[in-house]
Amino acid sequence: MDGRSPSGLRFPGLISQQQVAEVRRDLGRRLAAWRAERGLTQLQLARSICYSRSSVANAEIGRDASVRRFWQDADRAVDARGALLAAFD
C-alpha cells in the first residue's frame, strides 16, 4: 500500500506495507543487539520468555508481527528498560 486506495485516490498519512516491514526489521535488529549485548543466544532468550527459538529468530528478522506481550517479555529479559516495548508501540 502506498497511501492510495484501490481507486487510486491518495490518503496522506497512511503507512505503506513497505514502511511497516522496515519498522519491523528495525525492531528485530534492536532485539538482536540487546540480546547479543546481554550474551544470550536466541534459545536462551526464548526459554526465558516462554517462546520458541524460531519465534525469537522470526522477530529478529522482522518476519513476525509478534504480540505486545512478546515484546514486553523480551524487553524485560534483555533489560532494555522499555526501549523495545516503546519501539513496538
Secondary structure, DSSP 4 states (H G I P E B T S, - for coil): --SB-TTS-B-TTPPPHHHHHHHHHHHHHHHHHHHHHTT--HHHHHHHHT--HHHHHHHHTT-----HHHHHHHHHHTT-TTHHHHHH-
